[in-house]
């Protein structure tokens, strides 16, 4: 017959230092989870109560976020270009499906009856809502196109910034091109054209901010009234193409009619990669930041994601 050691029993009922540490750790984890839930609920309430806080409507998972273009006739149809092709949304940017799974669509322009895609070694036209794609044959010295735009006044007037070869212009929908200038920096990623005489052009860059030309693209000066290092996305107000939207590392900005002043219209602190404005509904703006978050405004930039 054995007898339990009373001292051993007493020791087994005592808490060791390790036991105390484990309990304290568990309590801290529980407290942290409780605080996180409380903060989530508080933040959700705050966002719901504050329309000034932007809310994304979707998040894209592509490796890059290059370009956006609305269908000219339907504000719910929008196209997105990235390193591996083109996605399409039919619900204003909430859900997306691929329509082209090849080609680096650094720039997209939606015309009345076609899409034009330009990018790394590519210049293509997509007919039938982007279901049929064909290469555009050109006399360009290279097809590494990092900036592309079509004149709002003439769908046959194209501008393209070709890496190492400068800014080029075509007046026959891309068949033949003429060199305009080699003055632009190699970091250009976006172009916009105002149909003035001669044309006023904007060029967005990765490191030199926004540049402007008043002589059809021959000479360029920085837009000092927009003090941002990057201007990766450019779009124009369909009602007045002199009004330009610029996506920057500090949010989305809109110019006045002569480009002498810029006002932030939302997404403060968001590094905007690309932006588009609907021709069918000019109050609708879509923007994507560098993390792939999609933001939509239906009131000209006053609120986002509501």
C-alpha positions in Angstrom: 0.0 0.0 0.0 1.4 3.4 -1.0 0.7 6.7 0.5 0.7 10.0 -1.4 3.4 12.4 -0.4 1.6 15.4 1.1 4.5 17.7 0.1 4.3 16.5 -3.5 0.6 17.1 -3.6 1.1 20.6 -2.2 3.7 21.4 -4.8 1.4 20.1 -7.6 -1.3 22.5 -6.5 1.1 25.5 -6.6 1.4 27.7 -9.7 4.8 27.8 -11.3 6.3 31.0 -12.8 5.7 29.4 -16.2 2.0 29.0 -15.4 1.7 32.6 -14.4 3.3 33.8 -17.6 1.0 31.6 -19.7 -2.1 33.0 -18.0 -0.8 36.6 -18.4 -0.1 36.0 -22.0 -3.6 34.6 -22.6 -5.1 37.6 -20.9 -3.1 40.0 -23.0 -4.2 38.2 -26.2 -7.8 38.3 -25.1 -7.6 42.0 -24.2 -6.0 42.7 -27.6 -8.7 40.8 -29.5 -11.4 42.7 -27.5 -9.7 46.0 -28.3 -9.4 45.1 -32.0 -13.0 44.2 -32.3 -14.0 47.4 -30.5 -11.8 49.5 -32.8 -13.2 47.7 -35.8 -16.7 48.5 -34.8 -15.8 52.0 -33.9 -14.0 52.5 -37.3 -16.9 50.9 -39.2 -19.3 53.3 -37.5 -17.0 56.3 -38.1 -16.7 55.4 -41.8 -20.4 54.9 -42.2 -21.0 58.3 -40.5 -18.4 60.2 -42.5 -18.9 60.4 -46.2 -15.5 62.1 -46.6 -13.7 58.9 -45.9 -13.2 57.0 -49.2 -14.3 53.4 -49.4 -13.0 51.1 -52.1 -15.6 49.1 -54.1 -13.1 46.4 -55.2 -9.5 45.3 -55.0 -7.6 44.1 -58.1 -4.9 41.5 -57.7 -2.9 42.1 -60.9 0.9 42.9 -60.6 0.5 46.4 -62.1 -2.3 49.0 -62.4 -1.8 50.9 -65.5 -4.9 52.3 -67.3 -8.7 52.8 -67.2 -11.2 53.7 -69.9 -15.0 54.0 -69.7 -17.2 52.9 -72.6 -18.3 56.2 -74.2 -22.0 55.2 -74.1 -22.4 53.3 -70.8 -21.0 54.5 -67.5 -21.3 51.0 -66.1 -18.9 49.5 -68.6 -15.2 50.2 -67.9 -11.9 48.6 -69.1 -8.7 48.2 -67.0 -5.3 47.6 -68.5 -2.4 45.8 -66.8 0.8 43.8 -67.5 -1.2 40.7 -68.8 -4.0 42.2 -70.8 -7.4 43.9 -70.2 -10.2 43.4 -67.7 -13.8 44.5 -68.2 -16.4 45.5 -65.6 -20.1 45.9 -66.5 -21.2 47.1 -63.0 -19.2 50.3 -62.7 -16.0 48.7 -61.4 -17.3 46.4 -58.7 -16.5 43.1 -60.4 -14.0 42.4 -63.3 -13.4 39.7 -65.9 -10.6 39.3 -68.4 -11.3 40.0 -72.1 -7.7 39.9 -73.3 -5.0 37.9 -71.5 -1.9 39.1 -73.3 -0.1 42.4 -73.9 1.0 45.1 -71.5 -1.9 47.6 -71.6 -0.1 50.6 -70.2 -2.6 52.9 -72.0 -6.3 52.3 -73.0 -8.5 54.7 -75.0 -12.1 53.8 -75.6 -13.5 55.3 -78.9 -17.1 55.1 -80.0 -16.6 51.8 -81.8 -13.3 50.4 -80.5 -10.6 50.2 -77.9 -7.0 51.2 -78.6 -4.3 49.6 -76.4 -0.7 50.8 -76.2 2.2 49.5 -74.1 5.4 47.5 -74.0 6.0 46.5 -77.7 2.3 46.7 -78.5 -0.2 48.9 -80.3 -3.6 47.2 -80.9 -7.2 47.9 -81.7 -10.0 46.0 -80.1 -13.3 45.9 -81.9 -16.7 44.5 -80.8 -16.3 45.7 -77.2 -12.8 44.3 -77.1 -13.6 40.8 -78.3 -11.6 41.1 -81.5 -8.0 42.4 -81.4 -5.6 43.3 -84.2 -2.2 44.9 -84.2 -1.9 48.4 -85.8 0.9 48.5 -88.3 3.0 51.6 -88.0 6.2 53.3 -89.1 7.2 54.0 -85.5 10.9 53.2 -84.7 9.9 51.1 -81.8 6.6 50.0 -80.0 7.7 50.5 -76.4 4.9 53.0 -75.8 4.8 54.4 -72.3 2.3 57.2 -72.9 -0.6 57.3 -75.3 -3.6 59.6 -76.0 -6.2 60.4 -78.6 -7.4 63.9 -79.3 -10.9 64.5 -78.0 -11.6 66.5 -81.1 -10.4 63.9 -83.7 -10.4 60.1 -83.0 -7.8 59.7 -85.8 -5.2 61.9 -84.1 -3.0 59.8 -81.9 0.0 60.8 -79.7 2.5 58.3 -78.4 5.6 58.6 -76.2 8.0 55.9 -77.3 10.8 55.1 -74.9 14.2 56.4 -76.2 12.5 57.9 -79.3 10.4 60.7 -78.0 6.9 62.0 -78.7 5.2 61.0 -81.9 2.0 62.1 -83.7 -0.3 60.3 -86.1 -3.3 61.8 -88.0 -4.4 58.6 -89.6 -5.3 56.5 -86.6 -1.8 55.1 -86.1 -0.8 54.1 -89.6 1.9 56.8 -90.1 3.7 58.8 -87.5 5.8 62.0 -87.3 8.3 62.8 -84.6 7.2 65.9 -82.5 9.8 66.2 -79.8 12.6 64.4 -77.9 12.4 66.8 -75.0 10.3 64.6 -72.7 12.0 62.5 -69.9 12.0 58.8 -70.2 9.8 58.5 -67.1 6.6 59.5 -68.9 3.7 57.2 -68.2 0.6 59.2 -69.3 -0.5 61.7 -71.9 -3.6 64.0 -72.3 -4.5 66.2 -75.2 -6.5 69.4 -75.2 -8.0 70.2 -78.6 -6.7 73.8 -78.7 -4.8 75.5 -81.6 -2.1 74.3 -81.4 -2.9 71.4 -79.1 -2.1 71.7 -75.4 -0.6 68.5 -74.1 0.0 67.2 -70.6 2.6 64.5 -69.7 2.5 62.6 -66.4 5.8 61.3 -65.1 7.1 59.0 -62.4 9.6 61.5 -61.0 9.2 64.9 -62.5 5.6 65.6 -61.8 3.2 66.9 -64.4 4.6 68.6 -67.6 2.7 70.8 -70.0 3.2 71.9 -73.6 1.4 74.7 -75.3 2.8 74.2 -78.8 1.5 70.8 -79.8 4.2 68.9 -77.8 7.4 70.5 -79.1 8.5 72.1 -75.9 7.6 71.3 -72.3 7.5 73.0 -68.9 6.7 71.7 -65.4 3.3 72.5 -64.0 4.5 74.2 -60.8 1.0 74.7 -59.5 0.7 71.0 -58.9 3.6 70.2 -56.6 3.6 66.5 -56.8 6.5 64.2 -57.7 4.4 61.7 -59.6 1.4 62.1 -62.0 0.8 58.5 -63.1 -2.8 58.8 -64.3 -4.4 61.5 -66.4 -8.1 62.0 -67.5 -10.2 64.8 -68.9 -13.6 66.1 -68.1 -15.8 65.2 -71.2 -17.8 68.4 -70.8 -14.6 70.5 -71.0 -11.4 68.7 -72.0 -9.4 71.7 -70.8 -10.2 70.4 -67.3 -7.7 67.6 -66.4 -7.7 65.1 -63.6 -4.3 64.0 -62.3 -3.7 60.9 -60.1 -0.7 61.6 -57.9 1.0 60.2 -54.8 -1.1 62.6 -52.7 -4.6 61.9 -54.1 -6.6 63.0 -57.1 -6.4 66.6 -58.4 -8.5 68.6 -60.9 -7.4 71.6 -62.9 -9.3 74.7 -63.8 -9.9 75.5 -67.5 -6.4 77.0 -68.2 -4.5 74.7 -65.9 -3.2 77.5 -63.7 -4.8 76.1 -60.5 -5.4 72.6 -59.1 -7.8 71.4 -56.5 -7.8 68.0 -54.7 -11.1 66.3 -55.3 -10.6 63.3 -53.0 -8.5 60.3 -52.1 -6.1 62.3 -50.0 -2.9 60.4 -49.2 -3.8 57.6 -51.8 -1.1 57.0 -54.4 -3.3 57.0 -57.5 -2.1 54.8 -60.4 -4.8 55.5 -62.9 -8.1 57.4 -63.3 -10.9 57.7 -65.8 -14.0 59.9 -66.2 -17.2 58.6 -67.9 -18.3 60.5 -71.0 -21.9 59.1 -70.6 -22.0 60.3 -67.0 -19.3 62.9 -66.3 -20.1 62.9 -62.6 -18.7 59.3 -62.4 -15.0 59.0 -61.8 -13.1 55.8 -61.3 -9.6 55.6 -59.8 -7.2 52.8 -58.8 -4.4 53.2 -56.3 -1.0 51.5 -56.3 -2.4 48.7 -54.1 -5.1 47.8 -56.6 -8.0 49.3 -54.6 -10.8 50.6 -56.9 -12.5 53.8 -55.8 -15.6 55.3 -57.5 -17.3 58.6 -57.2 -20.7 59.4 -58.6 -20.8 63.0 -57.6 -17.7 64.4 -59.3 -15.3 63.5 -56.5 -17.2 64.8 -53.5 -17.6 61.2 -52.0 -16.1 57.9 -52.9 -17.5 54.4 -52.7 -21.0 55.3 -51.4 
